[in-house]
Amino acid sequence: MILKALADYYERMLNDPECDVARPGWFWGRLDYVVSLDGQGNFKSIRSLQTEQDGRLVGRTSLLPFIGKQALKHANSGKDANLLWDNSSFVLGLGGKGELKLESFISAIKKSLGDSKDDAIESLILFLNKELASPDAYMQILSHPEYGEGISSGQASITFELDSDQNCFVFQREQISEKISDLTDTSGPVGTCLVTGKTGQPIEQCHVVIKNLYGAKKDPNLISFNKDSFSSYGKSQSLNSPVSTTAAFAYTTALNHLLRNKSRQKFQLGDTSTVFWARENHEFEDEFTDFLGEPPKEVEPDYGKIRSLLSAVKKGVRPPEDDIPFYILGIAPNAARISVRFWYAGDIRDVKQRIAQHFEDLEVVRAPHDREFLSLKQLLLATSRHSTKYPFGDREDIAPNLGGEIFRAVINGTTYPRTILQKMVNRVKSEQGLCDKKGKQLANVTHARAALIKGFLVRDSRLKGINTKEVGKMLDKTNVNIGYVLGRLFAALEKIQIESHKKEGQKKPELNKTIRDTYFSAATSNPLVIFKRLQDLAIHHLAKIRNSGKSTVWLDKLMQEVMDKIPASGIPVTLSLEDQGRFAVGYYHQRQDFFNKIEDETKGE
């Protein structure tokens, strides 16, 4: 299913005149240098194709002949040269197995284009044979005052041209280019392609590697059989799951295109690279990242598209074109292979509805500086450890599989992973006294964490058919859940402590730490013992406020209003994990209500 969707996407791109995807037999690569030869195979000159980008030299992006896996990754055999271009170790026979590599380069030309009558091919073979006979033949290249050192490394990519036909590489000459596009390898096995269903197809034994996969130490394969334990019935390599050379080229080219640098059809979730595409051309391909992805740091977030999406879903507006199939693939590196974290095949309408539901579930009251809509990256960072060095979360601390699990829940409309609730509760309990580098106290229940906890609880209750009232977007004074009430009570007790340490005319209290820094974790885990102590402290703090000449009427009313919600059975000894989550949300709601309060609190209103 995945390979078929990718192969179909390649065909769609190939038929799109505005898309620059490589046609069969070619791929987009970089060239560093071009060597000019005369008609007799003599070296004439060399010129650089490199330009400076971000302080370093980068080769020119060009369509290059593609004759197999070696186009993107050489093996160690030294026998897998590319056609009419390669790195200098193959073109000039440098380094270990240098002579073998040069022979492979000559052999590739003779095998594919040996019957060509083009002058450029004859000239190139003459030049290469001179190299093979005498290393002195290419000393003019290696001793070049400007380029020789870079070429001697063996890594610089080189191609050729005739000095009489400059600015046209040998492989770009019309007759040669057409022949390269028509090349087919008939020497390998033939069988039925599992992707297209066609019989009598040449089967690709070594699939091309996938480039630009985040976190990969070396370019991996999506399909690979390199050990006997992976094989069956005596079949070797990819004959265990036969894919034709045509289909293999199509799906690898499509996936590499989606993963290319600055692609608008990918974003990163933890260790998972997420790519997406539609069966037909649709603007949603360009917009999808705007809904769930993280905007660049230098770009101010624009939530207009998200608001429009939410409005359209609520109104039930469903454009006919939204029935187009839509695909999402999440992949991550795993040694020499790729792990598929998730795969979604649905339609654009369903994706839009589930994204809208996701934002609705996460919606919670926020401070003016908090983002209106949270990206998946921000949600993942909320699950990580916050510290003085990383006040907004440490990317390296994000659980490897968590990004894929959250995304799968969003797109499939299923419950968020329970590990989210566990992580959020643990984080808010363990980070109750953190400060940033300037000594400013950091919130343990942040906007993102409150949104995640609330989202988990709301979605879990809805999908399980639980009718009990759940936490909402903002402070709910009618919610009698004991976890939620105790969270509100803790926020009220903290507020009383803060007010007791404010002097006349001061906005900030003379207070090094609040009860949150000392008691939040214990109050969440063992509320019965801790709240008895906190209430005793509150009596002292209220008396201190009165002694300073300030009114405590509104604080007394608040305390009484919250205490009235505690059941007759009293405060429990412990709270369940869900109620610990509700405790955090209740605390967050009550604090936000303090910040957003319009009334003059000192008047007791």
C-alpha positions in Angstrom: 0.0 0.0 0.0 2.8 2.5 0.9 4.9 1.7 -2.1 1.9 1.8 -4.4 0.9 5.2 -3.1 4.4 6.5 -3.5 4.8 5.1 -7.0 1.4 6.7 -8.0 2.6 10.0 -6.6 5.7 9.8 -8.7 3.6 9.3 -11.8 1.5 12.3 -10.9 4.6 14.5 -10.5 6.0 13.2 -13.7 2.9 14.4 -15.6 2.9 17.8 -13.9 4.8 20.3 -16.0 5.5 22.5 -13.0 7.2 19.7 -11.0 10.9 19.1 -11.5 10.9 15.5 -10.4 13.5 13.4 -12.3 12.2 11.3 -15.2 13.1 7.6 -15.3 16.8 7.0 -15.7 17.8 10.3 -14.1 18.0 11.9 -10.6 18.9 15.2 -9.1 22.4 15.3 -7.8 25.4 17.7 -7.5 28.4 18.2 -9.7 31.6 19.9 -8.6 33.8 20.0 -11.7 33.6 19.4 -15.5 36.6 18.3 -17.5 36.9 19.5 -21.1 38.4 17.1 -23.7 39.3 17.5 -27.4 38.2 15.1 -30.1 41.3 12.9 -29.6 40.7 12.4 -25.9 43.3 14.9 -24.7 42.7 17.0 -21.5 42.1 20.6 -22.4 40.8 22.3 -19.2 38.8 22.0 -16.0 36.3 24.4 -14.5 34.4 24.5 -11.2 30.6 24.3 -11.0 30.6 25.1 -7.3 29.0 28.2 -5.7 29.3 29.5 -2.2 26.3 28.8 0.0 26.3 29.6 3.8 30.0 30.0 3.8 30.9 26.8 2.0 31.3 25.6 -1.6 28.4 23.5 -3.0 28.2 21.8 -6.4 25.7 22.6 -9.0 22.4 20.7 -8.8 21.9 18.8 -12.1 19.9 15.9 -13.6 22.4 13.0 -13.6 22.2 9.6 -15.2 20.8 7.0 -12.7 21.8 3.4 -13.3 21.3 1.9 -9.8 21.8 2.2 -6.1 25.3 3.6 -6.5 23.9 6.9 -7.7 23.2 7.7 -4.1 25.5 5.4 -2.2 28.6 3.3 -3.4 29.2 -0.1 -2.0 32.8 -1.2 -1.0 33.3 -3.4 -4.0 34.7 -0.6 -6.2 32.8 -2.2 -9.1 29.7 0.1 -9.1 30.7 3.2 -11.0 28.1 5.6 -12.3 27.5 6.5 -15.9 29.4 9.5 -17.3 29.9 11.1 -13.9 31.2 10.0 -10.5 33.5 11.1 -7.7 37.1 11.6 -8.6 38.2 8.2 -7.1 36.2 6.5 -9.8 36.8 9.0 -12.6 40.6 9.3 -12.0 41.2 5.9 -10.3 42.4 7.5 -7.0 42.9 5.8 -3.6 42.2 2.2 -2.6 41.0 0.0 -5.4 41.7 3.0 -7.7 42.4 0.9 -10.8 39.4 -1.3 -10.2 37.2 1.8 -9.9 38.5 3.3 -13.1 37.9 0.0 -14.9 34.4 0.0 -13.5 33.8 3.6 -14.8 35.0 2.6 -18.3 32.9 -0.6 -18.2 29.7 1.2 -17.3 30.1 3.5 -20.4 30.9 0.6 -22.8 28.1 -1.5 -21.4 25.4 1.2 -21.7 26.7 3.3 -24.6 29.3 1.2 -26.3 27.3 1.1 -29.5 26.9 4.8 -29.6 28.6 6.6 -32.5 28.7 9.9 -30.7 32.1 11.7 -30.9 32.0 12.6 -27.2 31.8 9.0 -26.1 34.7 8.0 -28.3 36.8 10.9 -27.0 36.0 10.1 -23.4 36.9 6.4 -23.7 40.2 7.4 -25.3 41.0 9.7 -22.3 40.0 7.1 -19.7 42.1 4.4 -21.4 45.1 6.8 -21.3 44.5 7.2 -17.5 44.3 3.4 -17.1 47.6 3.0 -19.0 49.5 5.8 -17.3 48.7 7.7 -14.1 50.5 10.7 -15.6 47.6 11.3 -17.9 45.5 13.0 -15.2 48.4 14.8 -13.3 47.3 18.0 -15.1 44.0 17.7 -13.2 45.5 16.9 -9.8 48.2 19.6 -10.1 45.7 22.3 -11.0 46.6 25.3 -8.8 43.1 26.1 -7.8 41.1 22.8 -8.0 43.7 20.1 -7.7 43.6 19.8 -3.9 39.8 19.4 -3.7 39.8 16.8 -6.5 42.6 14.8 -4.9 40.4 14.0 -1.9 38.5 11.5 -4.1 35.1 13.0 -3.1 34.6 15.7 -5.7 32.0 14.7 -8.3 33.2 15.1 -11.9 31.7 14.9 -15.4 32.9 15.7 -18.9 32.3 17.8 -22.0 33.9 18.4 -25.4 35.8 21.7 -25.7 34.0 22.3 -28.9 30.6 21.9 -27.2 31.1 23.6 -23.8 28.2 24.1 -21.4 26.7 20.8 -22.6 27.8 17.8 -20.6 28.4 14.6 -22.4 25.3 13.0 -20.9 23.2 16.0 -22.0 23.9 15.5 -25.7 20.6 14.7 -27.4 21.5 11.2 -28.7 23.1 10.1 -25.5 20.4 11.6 -23.3 17.7 9.7 -25.2 19.6 6.4 -25.0 20.1 6.8 -21.2 16.4 7.4 -20.7 15.7 4.1 -22.6 18.2 2.0 -20.7 16.8 -1.2 -19.2 18.7 -3.9 -17.4 17.7 -7.3 -18.7 20.5 -9.2 -17.1 18.7 -9.6 -13.7 15.8 -11.8 -12.5 12.3 -11.4 -13.9 9.1 -11.8 -12.0 5.7 -10.3 -10.9 5.9 -6.9 -9.4 4.0 -6.7 -6.1 3.4 -3.0 -6.5 2.0 -2.8 -10.0 0.9 -6.5 -10.4 2.6 -6.7 -13.8 4.3 -9.9 -14.7 7.5 -10.5 -16.6 9.1 -7.4 -15.0 12.8 -6.9 -14.3 13.1 -7.1 -10.5 15.2 -4.6 -8.5 17.5 -6.6 -6.2 19.1 -3.6 -4.3 16.7 -0.7 -3.7 18.0 2.8 -3.6 18.8 4.4 -0.3 16.6 7.2 1.2 18.3 10.6 1.6 17.8 13.4 4.1 16.2 11.3 6.8 16.6 13.1 10.1 18.8 11.2 12.6 20.2 8.6 10.2 23.9 8.1 10.6 24.0 6.7 7.0 21.5 6.7 4.3 19.1 3.7 5.0 16.8 1.6 2.9 13.0 1.3 3.2 13.2 -2.3 1.8 16.3 -4.4 2.4 17.2 -8.1 2.8 20.9 -8.4 3.6 20.9 -11.5 5.8 19.9 -15.1 5.3 17.6 -14.9 8.4 15.5 -12.3 6.5 15.1 -14.6 3.4 12.8 -17.5 2.6 12.6 -20.3 0.1 16.2 -19.7 -1.0 15.5 -16.3 -2.4 18.1 -13.6 -1.9 18.0 -9.8 -1.5 14.7 -8.2 -2.5 13.5 -11.2 -4.4 11.7 -12.0 -1.2 9.3 -9.2 -1.9 9.8 -8.6 -5.7 9.4 -5.0 -6.9 10.1 -4.1 -10.5 13.0 -1.7 -11.3 10.4 0.8 -12.6 8.3 0.7 -9.4 11.4 0.8 -7.2 12.7 3.8 -9.0 9.3 5.5 -8.7 8.8 5.0 -5.0 12.3 5.8 -4.0 12.4 8.9 -6.2 9.0 10.1 -4.7 10.1 9.5 -1.1 13.4 11.3 -1.7 11.5 14.1 -3.3 9.3 14.5 -0.3 12.3 14.4 2.1 14.3 16.9 0.1 15.7 20.0 1.8 13.1 22.8 2.4 10.3 20.5 1.3 6.8 21.8 2.2 5.5 18.3 2.4 7.5 17.2 5.5 8.0 18.1 9.1 9.8 16.6 12.1 8.2 15.0 15.1 10.8 13.9 17.6 12.8 11.3 15.8 10.0 10.8 13.2 10.1 12.4 9.8 6.6 12.9 8.5 5.8 13.3 4.8 2.4 13.7 3.2 0.8 13.9 -0.3 -2.5 13.7 -2.1 -3.5 11.4 -5.0 -4.3 14.6 -7.0 -3.0 18.1 -6.9 -4.6 19.9 -3.9 -3.7 23.0 -1.9 -4.0 21.0 1.3 -0.5 19.6 0.5 1.0 23.0 1.0 -1.3 23.9 4.0 -0.9 20.7 6.1 2.3 21.9 7.7 0.6 25.1 8.7 -1.9 23.2 10.8 0.4 20.8 12.8 4.0 21.8 12.0 6.2 24.3 13.6 6.8 27.6 11.8 10.4 28.8 11.3 11.8 30.8 14.1 12.1 33.9 12.0 8.5 33.7 10.9 5.6 35.1 13.0 2.9 32.3 13.4 -0.1 32.9 11.3 -3.2 31.1 12.6 -5.6 32.4 9.9 -5.7 29.0 8.1 -6.4 27.1 11.3 -9.2 29.5 12.2 -10.7 29.1 8.8 -10.4 25.3 9.0 -12.2 25.2 12.4 -14.9 27.5 11.1 -15.5 25.5 8.0 -15.7 22.2 9.9 -18.1 23.7 12.5 -20.3 25.0 9.6 -20.2 21.6 7.8 -18.8 23.1 4.7 -17.3 20.2 2.6 -15.9 21.1 -0.8 -16.3 18.2 -3.2 -12.5 18.2 -3.9 -11.9 17.2 -0.2 -12.9 13.7 -1.1 -9.4 13.2 -2.7 -7.3 10.5 -1.0 -4.6 11.8 1.3 -1.6 9.9 2.6 0.7 10.5 5.6 3.9 8.5 6.3 6.0 8.7 9.4 9.4 7.1 9.3 12.5 7.0 11.5 16.0 5.6 11.1 16.8 2.2 12.5 20.4 1.1 11.8 20.6 0.5 8.0 16.9 0.4 7.6 13.9 2.6 8.0 11.2 2.0 10.7 7.6 3.0 9.7 6.2 4.7 12.7 2.8 5.2 11.2 0.9 5.1 7.9 -2.4 6.8 7.2 -4.5 6.5 4.0 -7.8 8.4 4.1 -9.2 11.5 2.4 -8.7 15.2 3.0 -12.1 15.7 4.5 -11.5 13.3 7.3 -8.0 14.7 8.0 -9.5 18.2 8.3 -12.2 17.0 10.7 -9.7 15.2 12.9 -7.3 18.2 13.0 -10.2 20.4 14.0 -11.2 17.9 16.8 -7.6 17.9 18.0 -7.5 21.6 18.4 -10.9 21.7 20.1 -9.8 19.0 22.6 -6.6 20.9 23.4 -8.3 24.4 23.7 -7.6 25.9 27.2 -7.5 29.4 28.6 -4.1 31.0 28.1 -2.0 34.0 28.9 -1.6 36.7 26.1 2.0 35.6 25.4 1.0 31.9 24.9 0.3 30.7 21.4 -3.3 30.4 20.3 -2.7 27.0 18.7 0.1 24.6 19.7 2.2 22.8 17.1 3.0 19.1 17.6 6.6 20.0 18.3 5.5 22.2 21.2 3.4 19.5 22.6 6.3 17.1 22.4 8.6 19.6 24.1 6.0 19.9 26.9 6.5 16.2 27.7 10.3 16.7 28.0 12.3 17.8 31.0 12.4 21.6 31.5 15.4 23.1 33.2 17.3 26.3 33.6 19.2 25.5 30.4 16.1 24.4 28.5 13.2 26.4 30.0 10.9 25.4 27.1 11.9 21.7 27.0 14.8 19.6 25.9 14.4 18.0 22.5 16.8 15.2 23.4 14.6 14.2 26.3 11.5 13.4 24.1 10.7 9.7 24.1 11.6 8.2 20.6 8.2 6.8 19.7 6.0 9.5 21.3 5.8 11.8 18.2 4.5 9.0 16.1 2.0 8.0 18.8 0.6 11.5 19.2 0.3 12.1 15.5 -1.4 8.7 15.0 -4.0 9.7 17.6 -4.6 13.1 16.0 -5.0 11.7 12.4 -7.0 8.6 13.4 -9.1 10.4 15.9 -8.2 7.9 18.7 -7.2 8.6 22.3 -3.9 10.2 23.0 -1.3 7.7 24.4 -1.7 7.2 28.1 2.0 7.8 28.5 1.1 11.5 27.8 -0.9 11.7 31.1 1.8 9.9 33.0 4.6 12.1 31.7 2.6 15.3 32.3 1.8 14.4 35.9 5.4 13.5 36.5 6.7 16.6 35.0 4.5 19.1 36.8 5.3 17.3 40.1 9.1 17.2 39.6 9.5 20.7 38.2 7.7 22.6 40.9 10.6 24.9 41.9 12.5 25.7 38.6 13.9 29.1 37.6 15.4 30.4 34.4 18.9 31.8 34.0 17.7 35.2 35.3 16.2 33.7 38.4 12.6 34.1 37.2 10.4 31.3 38.5 9.2 28.9 35.8 5.7 27.5 35.7 5.4 23.8 36.2 1.9 23.6 34.8 2.5 25.4 31.5 -0.1 26.2 28.9 1.0 23.3 26.7 1.0 20.9 29.6 -2.4 21.9 30.8 -3.7 21.6 27.2 -2.3 18.1 26.8 -3.7 16.9 30.1 -7.1 18.4 29.3 -7.0 17.0 25.8 -6.2 13.5 27.1 -9.0 13.6 29.7 -11.6 15.0 27.3 -10.8 12.7 24.5 -10.5 9.6 26.7 -13.9 10.3 28.3 -15.6 10.9 24.9 -14.3 7.8 23.2 -15.1 5.6 26.2 -18.6 7.0 26.4 -18.2 8.3 29.9 -20.9 10.9 30.7 -19.3 12.4 33.8 -18.5 16.1 33.4 -14.9 16.6 32.4 -12.5 19.5 32.7 -13.2 22.3 30.2 -11.5 25.2 28.5 -11.5 27.6 31.5 -12.3 27.7 35.2 -15.5 25.7 36.0 -16.8 26.6 39.4 -19.5 23.8 39.1 -17.0 21.0 38.6 -17.0 18.9 41.8 -14.3 16.3 40.8 -12.1 16.1 43.9 -8.9 16.3 41.9 -10.0 19.5 40.1 -11.3 21.0 43.3 -8.1 20.4 45.2 -6.1 21.9 42.3 -8.2 25.0 42.6 -7.8 25.0 46.4 -4.0 24.7 46.1 -4.0 27.7 43.8 -6.1 29.7 46.3 -3.8 28.8 49.2 -0.8 29.9 47.1 -2.5 33.2 46.2 -3.2 33.9 49.9 0.5 33.3 50.7 1.6 35.6 47.9 -0.8 38.4 49.0 0.5 38.1 52.6 4.0 38.9 51.4 3.1 42.0 49.4 3.9 45.3 50.8 1.9 48.4 50.2 2.4 49.7 46.6 4.4 46.6 45.5 3.2 44.4 42.7 5.6 41.5 43.5 5.8 39.8 46.9 9.0 39.6 48.9 9.0 35.9 48.7 11.7 33.5 47.6 9.4 30.6 47.0 5.8 29.7 47.3 4.0 26.6 48.7 4.1 25.3 45.1 7.9 25.0 45.3 7.7 22.8 48.4 4.3 21.1 48.5 2.9 20.7 45.0 4.1 17.2 44.4 3.1 16.0 47.8 -0.3 17.7 47.6 -1.0 15.9 44.4 0.1 12.5 45.7 -1.0 12.6 49.3 -3.5 15.4 49.6 -5.1 14.5 53.0 -1.9 15.1 55.0 -0.6 18.0 53.0 -3.8 20.1 52.8 -4.2 20.0 56.6 -0.8 21.7 56.9 -1.5 24.1 54.1 -4.8 25.2 55.6 -3.0 25.9 58.9 -0.5 28.1 57.0 -3.4 29.9 55.3 -4.8 30.9 58.6 -1.5 32.5 59.5 -1.2 34.2 56.1 -4.7 35.6 56.2 -4.0 37.1 59.7 -0.9 38.7 58.3 -2.9 40.4 55.5 -5.5 41.7 58.0 -2.7 43.0 60.3 -1.3 45.0 57.4 -4.6 46.8 57.0 -5.8 45.1 53.8 -9.1 43.3 53.2 -9.3 39.5 53.0 -13.0 39.4 52.0 -12.5 38.1 48.5 -10.0 35.6 49.6 -12.3 34.3 52.4 -15.1 34.0 49.8 -12.9 32.2 47.4 -11.7 29.7 50.1 -15.3 29.1 51.2 -16.5 28.6 47.6 -13.9 26.0 46.9 -14.1 24.3 50.2 -17.9 23.8 49.7 -17.1 21.6 46.7 -15.2 19.1 48.9 -17.4 16.0 49.6 -18.7 15.1 53.0 -16.2 12.2 53.1 -13.4 14.8 53.1 -10.1 15.0 51.3 -8.9 11.5 50.1 -5.6 10.0 51.1 -4.5 9.6 47.5 -5.6 10.6 44.0 -5.8 8.4 40.9 -3.6 9.3 37.9 -6.6 10.9 36.1 -7.4 13.0 39.2 -3.8 14.0 39.6 -4.1 15.3 36.0 -7.4 17.1 36.9 -5.6 18.6 39.9 -3.0 20.2 37.6 -5.7 21.5 35.3 -7.7 22.9 38.2 -4.6 24.6 39.6 -3.9 26.1 36.1 -7.5 27.3 35.6 -7.6 29.0 39.0 -4.3 30.7 38.4 -5.4 31.9 35.0 -8.5 33.3 36.6 -6.4 35.3 39.0 -4.4 36.7 36.1 -7.4 37.6 34.1 -9.5 39.0 36.9 -10.8 42.4 36.1 -12.3 43.3 39.5 -10.2 45.2 42.0 -9.4 42.4 44.4 -8.5 44.8 47.2 -12.2 46.0 47.3 -13.4 42.5 48.0 -15.4 42.1 44.9 
